[in-house]
Amino acid sequence: MTTFLSQNIGQISNILRDLHSGKNESQAFPLKQLLQNISRQQFALFICCVLLASLIYSKFALSLCMIALFVIAFFDLQWDKSFPLRFNPAFRQNLRQFWTYKPYVFLSLYFFIILFSGCYSADQGYWLERLRLKIPFLLSPFAFAAIPAFSKKQFLSLFYFLLILLFVSSLQVGFHYWQNFESINILMSQGHPMKTPMSHIRYSLLMALSVLGGAYLIFKGFYLKFSSERYLIAVLTFSLFAFMHILSVRSGLLALYLALIILSLAYVFQTGKIWIGLLTIAVLVSLPLLAYQYVPSFNAKARYAIYDFQMYLAGTEGTASDSERIISLQLGTAIGLENPVTGIGAGDLRQEMTKRYTAAYPQLPVKMPHNQFVSVFAGSGILGLIAFCIAFFYPLFYRRNYLSPLIFTLHLVIFISFMMENTLETSIGVALYLNLLLIGLNYRSGVNRENSLTNPVV
């Protein structure tokens, strides 16, 4: 988006001046010329920027962005025609690109796992709700296959944009925390999260991905126009890293720290610089201890987690979040073991969990299994779980996509989230994972076509 504006700012200024001076439509015709200069790739890049912002601020705008990407896969805009909208002449070529780049195809397995379970799900209403959530896995991969592959600079620019978005958002969250310092700390000591623009768990995961993406931008010395931007990227990255400890959402922090440790070990393995790896791990171990001592919100959340775990060990299950999560995992696993091959049916999982909660834990609210793999196993059995794992890991290993640190990091963070949450059972969770993955796959598809196996990757 920044590149597009810099290339067309002169034309935009002329058009605005013409309109302000009262010229008629024929005299303001450069507007059409400007629109003609917008390539399909630039338009898609703009939509991706809006999509990233919508992840945080607007589910409605997020849906519009996903629809827009799908529309441009089927239609073409020619602003020099009286009716600019027409069927995309490159549709067959895009369809061939979709089938040729196999990760796009394998992502549709997420949809078909739920579709198949409808054959033996009695609760068709809940099954249709689950199926609707998985429709993006069927349609969005084709939309991204129809977009010309992003360049390296465009790909990294999207992570730069995401970093700025999260920093601005953190200022808003931090200001609200500062205004209500005492009351929020008391609520956090009782297990309540800090108020965030989206689900606090998804927000923390997105922030973890932004921090890791920012660290990679620092490592690569990336900047858009001015070399001094590298200092800005460093400030934004370290600021978000510090803010995550104030936010104190365990899912995001655990994903961030595990990812940093694994990436540090990978760096040691590649370079042989053991002392750097040991120093990094020592710092990562010490930082939570320092946060416990000096960050009130982190201290409050940590003390509640200890209290929660002690309650569970004592067998006094109440409204403590962690003990409830463990119970949901136990019940979900039991359902899967009783229906090991095909599961109980994705549509019937909610009813069965409700029945078991009513029988064993009537005092607790009903929760779905807080683990993505357990949810799939309970609903679709071992067959569905195998298909799910193929859909998740195939894009990572296809043509060594794991060599791209950003794609590897995305899979690592989402995999860690799968162990603590049923991430893909919410629309925001699906959008976060799927769209960031498709942005990466779109870029990698272009690199693969250029025989990337013998070239450096990002």
KENUMAR-757151 format. One line per 2 residues: number of its first residue (from 1); their letters; for each residue y, x, z of C-alpha. Coordinates in nm, 2 decimals. Each point is the difference from the previous one (the first is absolute). Example, Ala and Ser with C-alpha at 12.3 -4.5 7.8 and 13.67 -1.06 7.14 Angstrom:
% KENUMAR-757151
1 = AS = -0.45/1.23/0.78 ~ 0.34/0.14/-0.07 $
% end
This chain:
% KENUMAR-757151
1 = MT = 0.00/0.00/0.00 ~ 0.24/0.29/0.09 $
3 = TF = -0.08/0.16/-0.34 ~ 0.06/-0.32/-0.19 $
5 = LS = 0.34/-0.05/0.17 ~ 0.11/0.35/-0.06 $
7 = QN = -0.09/-0.03/-0.37 ~ 0.18/-0.33/-0.06 $
9 = IG = 0.29/0.00/0.25 ~ 0.25/0.05/-0.28 $
11 = QI = -0.12/-0.30/-0.20 ~ 0.00/-0.21/0.32 $
13 = SN = 0.36/0.09/0.07 ~ 0.11/-0.09/-0.35 $
15 = IL = -0.17/-0.34/0.02 ~ 0.16/-0.08/0.33 $
17 = RD = 0.34/0.10/-0.13 ~ -0.05/-0.22/-0.31 $
19 = LH = -0.10/-0.30/0.21 ~ 0.29/0.05/0.24 $
21 = SG = 0.25/0.01/-0.29 ~ -0.13/-0.33/-0.13 $
23 = KN = -0.18/0.10/-0.31 ~ -0.23/-0.26/-0.14 $
25 = ES = -0.38/0.03/-0.03 ~ 0.01/0.17/-0.35 $
27 = QA = 0.25/0.26/0.13 ~ -0.22/0.06/0.31 $
29 = FP = -0.30/0.05/-0.22 ~ -0.07/0.35/0.15 $
31 = LK = -0.18/-0.19/0.28 ~ -0.28/-0.07/-0.25 $
33 = QL = 0.01/0.37/-0.10 ~ -0.04/0.10/0.36 $
35 = LQ = -0.30/-0.24/0.05 ~ -0.15/0.14/-0.32 $
37 = NI = 0.02/0.35/0.15 ~ -0.20/-0.10/0.30 $
39 = SR = -0.36/0.11/-0.07 ~ -0.30/-0.18/0.13 $
41 = QQ = -0.07/0.29/0.23 ~ 0.36/0.00/0.14 $
43 = FA = -0.02/-0.38/0.06 ~ -0.34/0.05/0.18 $
45 = LF = 0.15/0.28/0.21 ~ 0.28/-0.23/0.10 $
47 = IC = -0.24/-0.28/0.10 ~ -0.21/0.26/0.20 $
49 = CV = 0.32/0.09/0.19 ~ 0.07/-0.37/0.08 $
51 = LL = -0.37/-0.04/0.09 ~ 0.01/0.28/0.25 $
53 = AS = 0.31/-0.16/0.16 ~ -0.17/-0.34/0.00 $
55 = LI = -0.29/0.14/0.19 ~ 0.24/0.03/0.30 $
57 = YS = 0.24/-0.28/-0.05 ~ -0.12/-0.29/-0.21 $
59 = KF = -0.35/-0.14/-0.08 ~ 0.16/-0.23/-0.26 $
61 = AL = 0.16/0.29/-0.18 ~ -0.33/0.18/0.02 $
63 = SL = -0.18/-0.28/-0.17 ~ 0.27/-0.01/-0.27 $
65 = CM = -0.04/0.37/-0.07 ~ -0.37/-0.02/-0.03 $
67 = IA = 0.04/-0.30/-0.24 ~ 0.26/0.19/-0.20 $
69 = LF = -0.23/0.30/-0.04 ~ -0.27/-0.23/-0.13 $
71 = VI = 0.24/-0.17/-0.24 ~ 0.12/0.32/-0.16 $
73 = AF = -0.37/0.08/-0.07 ~ -0.03/-0.31/-0.21 $
75 = FD = 0.35/-0.03/-0.15 ~ 0.26/0.22/-0.17 $
77 = LQ = 0.37/-0.03/0.01 ~ 0.20/0.06/-0.32 $
79 = WD = 0.37/-0.06/0.08 ~ 0.11/0.03/-0.37 $
81 = KS = -0.19/-0.32/-0.08 ~ 0.13/-0.35/0.05 $
83 = FP = -0.30/-0.08/0.22 ~ -0.07/0.34/0.18 $
85 = LR = -0.33/-0.10/0.16 ~ -0.32/0.05/-0.20 $
87 = FN = -0.36/0.09/0.05 ~ -0.06/0.36/0.06 $
89 = PA = -0.12/0.17/-0.32 ~ -0.16/0.27/0.20 $
91 = FR = -0.21/-0.24/0.20 ~ -0.33/0.12/-0.16 $
93 = QN = 0.09/0.36/0.06 ~ 0.09/-0.08/0.37 $
95 = LR = -0.33/-0.18/0.04 ~ -0.18/0.30/-0.14 $
97 = QF = 0.19/0.22/0.25 ~ -0.11/-0.23/0.28 $
99 = WT = -0.37/0.03/-0.09 ~ 0.02/0.37/-0.08 $
101 = YK = 0.15/0.10/0.34 ~ -0.28/-0.11/0.22 $
103 = PY = 0.18/-0.01/0.34 ~ 0.19/-0.30/-0.13 $
105 = VF = -0.32/-0.18/-0.07 ~ -0.17/0.09/0.32 $
107 = LS = 0.28/-0.14/0.21 ~ -0.09/-0.35/-0.12 $
109 = LY = -0.32/0.03/0.22 ~ 0.21/-0.10/0.30 $
111 = FF = 0.06/-0.34/-0.18 ~ -0.36/-0.05/-0.11 $
113 = II = -0.14/0.07/0.34 ~ 0.18/-0.30/0.14 $
115 = LF = -0.07/-0.20/-0.32 ~ -0.38/0.05/0.03 $
117 = SG = 0.00/-0.10/0.37 ~ 0.14/-0.34/-0.10 $
119 = CY = -0.35/-0.08/-0.13 ~ -0.12/-0.03/0.37 $
121 = SA = 0.32/-0.08/0.19 ~ 0.02/-0.35/0.14 $
123 = DQ = 0.36/0.02/0.09 ~ 0.15/0.00/-0.35 $
125 = GY = 0.35/-0.04/0.12 ~ 0.00/0.33/0.20 $
127 = WL = -0.20/0.17/-0.28 ~ 0.27/-0.10/-0.26 $
129 = ER = 0.26/0.14/0.24 ~ -0.19/0.34/0.02 $
131 = LR = -0.04/-0.01/-0.38 ~ 0.37/-0.06/-0.06 $
133 = LK = 0.08/0.31/0.20 ~ -0.22/0.21/-0.22 $
135 = IP = 0.14/-0.12/-0.34 ~ 0.24/0.30/-0.02 $
137 = FL = -0.30/0.23/-0.02 ~ -0.10/-0.18/-0.32 $
139 = LS = 0.34/-0.03/-0.17 ~ 0.22/0.29/0.13 $
141 = PF = -0.22/0.29/-0.13 ~ 0.05/-0.14/-0.36 $
143 = AF = 0.37/-0.03/0.05 ~ 0.03/0.37/0.10 $
145 = AA = -0.24/0.10/-0.28 ~ 0.26/-0.15/-0.24 $
147 = IP = 0.28/0.21/0.13 ~ 0.05/0.34/-0.16 $
149 = AF = -0.11/0.27/0.25 ~ 0.27/0.11/0.24 $
151 = SK = 0.11/0.36/-0.03 ~ -0.04/0.24/0.30 $
153 = KQ = 0.37/-0.04/0.08 ~ -0.01/-0.38/-0.02 $
155 = FL = -0.31/-0.01/0.22 ~ 0.15/0.22/0.27 $
157 = SL = 0.33/-0.18/-0.03 ~ -0.17/-0.32/0.12 $
159 = FY = -0.11/0.17/0.32 ~ 0.35/0.14/0.04 $
161 = FL = 0.13/-0.36/-0.03 ~ -0.26/-0.12/0.25 $
163 = LI = 0.11/0.27/0.24 ~ 0.36/-0.11/-0.02 $
165 = LL = -0.10/-0.37/0.04 ~ -0.20/0.07/0.32 $
167 = FV = 0.28/0.21/0.14 ~ 0.26/-0.27/-0.05 $
169 = SS = -0.24/-0.26/0.15 ~ -0.07/0.23/0.30 $
171 = LQ = 0.37/0.01/0.07 ~ 0.00/-0.38/0.02 $
173 = VG = -0.30/-0.01/0.23 ~ 0.13/0.28/0.21 $
175 = FH = 0.34/-0.16/0.04 ~ -0.16/-0.32/0.12 $
177 = YW = -0.21/0.21/0.25 ~ 0.31/0.17/0.12 $
179 = QN = 0.18/-0.33/0.06 ~ -0.30/-0.14/0.20 $
181 = FE = -0.13/0.32/0.15 ~ -0.12/-0.12/0.34 $
183 = SI = -0.14/-0.34/-0.11 ~ -0.20/0.15/-0.30 $
185 = NI = -0.15/0.28/0.22 ~ -0.11/-0.27/0.25 $
187 = LM = -0.16/-0.20/-0.28 ~ -0.17/0.30/-0.14 $
189 = SQ = -0.15/0.08/0.34 ~ -0.16/-0.34/-0.03 $
191 = GH = -0.15/0.07/-0.34 ~ 0.26/-0.16/-0.22 $
193 = PM = 0.12/0.19/-0.31 ~ 0.36/0.09/-0.09 $
195 = KT = 0.16/-0.24/-0.24 ~ -0.04/0.12/-0.36 $
197 = PM = 0.09/-0.15/-0.35 ~ -0.37/-0.05/-0.08 $
199 = SH = -0.33/0.01/0.19 ~ 0.04/0.28/0.24 $
201 = IR = -0.34/0.14/-0.09 ~ 0.06/0.00/-0.38 $
203 = YS = 0.35/0.13/0.07 ~ -0.14/0.30/0.19 $
205 = LL = -0.25/0.07/-0.27 ~ 0.27/-0.01/-0.26 $
207 = MA = 0.21/0.23/0.21 ~ -0.29/0.24/0.05 $
209 = LS = -0.05/0.01/-0.38 ~ 0.38/0.07/-0.04 $
211 = VL = -0.01/0.29/0.24 ~ -0.30/0.15/-0.17 $
213 = GG = 0.16/-0.06/-0.34 ~ 0.32/0.16/0.12 $
215 = AY = -0.19/0.30/0.13 ~ -0.15/0.05/-0.34 $
217 = LI = 0.34/-0.03/-0.17 ~ 0.12/0.27/0.24 $
219 = FK = -0.30/0.22/-0.09 ~ 0.06/-0.04/-0.37 $
221 = GF = 0.38/0.06/0.03 ~ 0.07/-0.33/-0.18 $
223 = YL = 0.35/-0.13/-0.07 ~ 0.14/-0.24/-0.26 $
225 = KF = 0.33/0.17/-0.10 ~ 0.14/0.23/0.27 $
227 = SS = -0.21/0.27/0.17 ~ 0.18/-0.09/0.33 $
229 = ER = -0.21/-0.33/0.00 ~ -0.29/0.21/0.13 $
231 = YL = 0.19/0.01/0.34 ~ 0.05/-0.37/-0.01 $
233 = IA = -0.37/-0.06/-0.06 ~ -0.08/0.23/0.29 $
235 = VL = 0.24/-0.19/0.23 ~ -0.13/-0.34/-0.11 $
237 = TF = -0.37/0.11/0.05 ~ 0.05/0.15/0.34 $
239 = SL = 0.21/-0.29/0.11 ~ -0.27/-0.25/-0.09 $
241 = FA = -0.26/0.21/0.17 ~ 0.20/0.00/0.32 $
243 = FM = 0.07/-0.38/-0.04 ~ -0.37/-0.08/-0.02 $
245 = HI = -0.04/0.12/0.36 ~ 0.28/-0.23/0.10 $
247 = LS = -0.16/-0.29/-0.19 ~ -0.33/0.09/0.17 $
249 = VR = -0.24/-0.20/-0.22 ~ -0.34/0.16/0.06 $
251 = SG = -0.15/-0.08/-0.34 ~ 0.27/0.18/-0.19 $
253 = LL = 0.02/0.30/0.25 ~ -0.38/0.04/-0.01 $
255 = AL = -0.01/-0.01/-0.38 ~ 0.29/0.25/-0.02 $
257 = YL = -0.14/0.25/0.25 ~ -0.35/-0.01/-0.14 $
259 = AL = 0.13/0.04/-0.36 ~ 0.22/0.30/0.11 $
261 = II = -0.30/0.16/0.17 ~ -0.23/-0.05/-0.29 $
263 = LS = 0.26/0.13/-0.25 ~ 0.06/0.30/0.22 $
265 = LA = -0.37/0.08/0.01 ~ -0.01/-0.04/-0.38 $
267 = YV = 0.29/0.24/-0.03 ~ -0.18/0.26/0.22 $
269 = FQ = -0.31/-0.04/-0.21 ~ 0.19/0.05/-0.33 $
271 = TG = 0.22/0.29/0.12 ~ -0.20/0.17/0.27 $
273 = KI = 0.31/0.00/0.23 ~ -0.18/-0.10/0.32 $
275 = WI = 0.29/0.08/0.23 ~ 0.23/-0.25/-0.19 $
277 = GL = -0.26/-0.27/0.04 ~ -0.06/0.07/0.37 $
279 = LT = 0.38/0.00/0.07 ~ 0.04/-0.33/-0.19 $
281 = IA = -0.28/-0.17/0.19 ~ 0.14/0.14/0.33 $
283 = VL = 0.34/-0.15/-0.07 ~ -0.16/-0.33/-0.10 $
285 = VS = -0.19/-0.01/0.32 ~ 0.30/0.08/0.22 $
287 = LP = 0.25/-0.25/-0.17 ~ -0.16/-0.32/0.14 $
289 = LL = -0.01/0.16/0.35 ~ 0.38/0.08/-0.03 $
291 = AY = 0.06/-0.36/-0.13 ~ -0.19/-0.14/0.30 $
293 = QY = 0.24/0.19/0.23 ~ 0.33/-0.05/-0.18 $
295 = VP = -0.02/-0.31/-0.22 ~ 0.01/-0.32/0.21 $
297 = SF = -0.15/-0.24/-0.26 ~ -0.28/0.24/-0.07 $
299 = NA = -0.07/0.04/0.37 ~ 0.00/-0.38/0.05 $
301 = KA = -0.24/-0.05/-0.29 ~ -0.23/0.28/0.12 $
303 = RY = -0.02/-0.13/0.36 ~ -0.08/-0.35/-0.13 $
305 = AI = -0.28/0.14/-0.22 ~ -0.15/0.18/0.30 $
307 = YD = 0.02/-0.32/0.21 ~ -0.15/-0.20/-0.29 $
309 = FQ = -0.30/0.24/-0.02 ~ -0.05/-0.01/0.37 $
311 = MY = -0.01/-0.38/-0.01 ~ -0.27/0.01/-0.27 $
313 = LA = -0.21/0.25/0.20 ~ 0.03/-0.22/0.31 $
315 = GT = -0.13/-0.30/-0.20 ~ 0.32/-0.20/0.06 $
317 = EG = 0.09/-0.11/-0.35 ~ 0.33/-0.18/-0.01 $
319 = TA = 0.28/0.01/-0.25 ~ -0.01/0.38/-0.04 $
321 = SD = 0.02/0.09/-0.37 ~ -0.25/0.28/-0.02 $
323 = SE = -0.28/-0.18/0.20 ~ 0.05/-0.30/-0.23 $
325 = RI = -0.04/0.23/-0.30 ~ -0.32/0.15/0.13 $
327 = IS = -0.14/-0.35/0.06 ~ 0.09/-0.11/-0.35 $
329 = LQ = -0.19/0.31/-0.13 ~ -0.31/-0.08/0.20 $
331 = LG = -0.01/-0.36/-0.12 ~ 0.07/0.09/-0.36 $
333 = TA = -0.28/0.27/0.01 ~ -0.24/-0.25/0.15 $
335 = IG = 0.07/-0.25/-0.28 ~ -0.06/0.27/-0.26 $
337 = LE = -0.33/0.12/0.16 ~ -0.12/-0.36/0.00 $
339 = NP = 0.08/-0.04/-0.37 ~ -0.04/0.36/-0.12 $
341 = VT = -0.05/-0.03/-0.38 ~ 0.27/-0.24/-0.12 $
343 = GI = 0.19/-0.08/0.33 ~ 0.09/-0.34/0.13 $
345 = GA = 0.24/-0.07/-0.29 ~ 0.37/0.10/0.00 $
347 = GD = 0.10/-0.36/0.01 ~ -0.21/-0.07/0.32 $
349 = LR = 0.09/0.31/0.20 ~ 0.29/-0.17/0.18 $
351 = QE = -0.21/-0.30/0.10 ~ -0.28/0.23/0.13 $
353 = MT = 0.25/0.22/0.20 ~ 0.15/-0.32/0.15 $
355 = KR = -0.34/-0.13/0.10 ~ -0.10/0.33/0.17 $
357 = YT = 0.33/0.04/0.18 ~ -0.03/-0.36/0.13 $
359 = AA = -0.35/0.07/0.13 ~ 0.06/0.35/0.15 $
361 = YP = 0.38/0.04/0.06 ~ 0.16/-0.34/0.02 $
363 = QL = 0.30/0.14/0.18 ~ 0.09/0.24/-0.29 $
365 = PV = 0.18/-0.08/-0.33 ~ -0.22/0.02/-0.30 $
367 = KM = 0.04/0.33/-0.20 ~ -0.16/0.11/-0.32 $
369 = PH = -0.18/0.34/0.02 ~ 0.26/0.27/0.04 $
371 = NQ = -0.17/0.23/-0.24 ~ 0.00/-0.04/-0.38 $
373 = FV = -0.35/0.13/-0.04 ~ -0.14/-0.23/0.27 $
375 = SV = 0.19/-0.30/-0.16 ~ -0.16/0.07/-0.34 $
377 = FA = -0.35/0.06/0.15 ~ 0.02/-0.33/0.20 $
379 = GS = 0.13/-0.20/-0.29 ~ -0.19/0.16/-0.30 $
381 = GI = -0.28/0.21/0.15 ~ -0.12/0.34/-0.09 $
383 = LG = 0.03/-0.08/-0.37 ~ 0.37/-0.09/0.03 $
385 = LI = 0.06/0.30/0.22 ~ -0.15/0.24/-0.26 $
387 = AF = 0.22/-0.16/-0.27 ~ 0.30/0.02/0.22 $
389 = CI = -0.06/0.37/0.07 ~ -0.04/0.07/-0.38 $
391 = AF = 0.33/-0.18/-0.07 ~ 0.18/0.20/0.27 $
393 = FY = -0.14/0.35/-0.07 ~ -0.05/-0.01/-0.38 $
395 = PL = 0.38/0.03/-0.08 ~ 0.02/0.30/0.24 $
397 = FY = -0.29/0.20/-0.16 ~ 0.05/-0.10/-0.36 $
399 = RR = 0.09/0.32/-0.19 ~ 0.07/0.16/0.33 $
401 = NY = 0.30/-0.22/0.09 ~ -0.05/0.13/0.36 $
403 = LS = 0.17/0.32/-0.11 ~ 0.33/-0.20/-0.01 $
405 = PL = 0.12/0.03/0.36 ~ 0.19/-0.33/-0.02 $
407 = IF = -0.30/-0.20/-0.12 ~ -0.22/0.18/0.25 $
409 = TL = 0.25/-0.08/0.28 ~ 0.02/-0.36/-0.09 $
411 = HL = -0.38/-0.04/0.01 ~ -0.02/0.19/0.33 $
413 = VI = 0.27/-0.22/0.17 ~ -0.15/-0.32/-0.13 $
415 = FI = -0.35/0.10/0.09 ~ 0.11/0.08/0.36 $
417 = SF = 0.18/-0.34/0.01 ~ -0.33/-0.16/-0.11 $
419 = MM = -0.16/0.13/0.32 ~ 0.26/-0.19/0.21 $
421 = EN = 0.11/-0.30/-0.21 ~ -0.13/-0.23/-0.27 $
423 = TL = 0.28/0.14/-0.22 ~ -0.09/-0.18/-0.32 $
425 = ET = -0.02/-0.34/0.16 ~ 0.38/-0.05/-0.01 $
427 = SI = 0.23/-0.02/-0.31 ~ 0.22/0.28/0.13 $
429 = GV = -0.30/0.22/0.06 ~ -0.13/-0.06/-0.35 $
431 = AL = 0.34/0.06/-0.15 ~ 0.06/0.32/0.19 $
433 = YL = -0.33/0.16/-0.09 ~ -0.04/-0.13/-0.35 $
435 = NL = 0.35/0.06/-0.14 ~ 0.03/0.36/0.14 $
437 = LL = -0.35/0.07/-0.13 ~ 0.09/-0.14/-0.35 $
439 = IG = 0.32/0.20/-0.01 ~ -0.21/0.31/0.06 $
441 = LN = -0.27/-0.10/-0.25 ~ 0.26/-0.07/-0.26 $
443 = YR = 0.13/0.35/0.03 ~ -0.34/0.16/0.02 $
445 = SG = -0.11/-0.19/-0.31 ~ 0.26/0.20/-0.19 $
447 = VN = -0.09/0.32/0.16 ~ -0.37/-0.06/-0.08 $
449 = RE = 0.08/-0.06/-0.36 ~ 0.17/0.34/-0.01 $
451 = NS = -0.32/0.17/0.12 ~ 0.12/0.03/0.36 $
453 = LT = -0.33/0.15/0.12 ~ 0.13/0.34/-0.12 $
455 = NP = 0.36/-0.06/0.11 ~ 0.17/-0.01/0.33 $
457 = VV = 0.01/-0.35/0.15 ~ 0.22/-0.18/0.25 $
% end
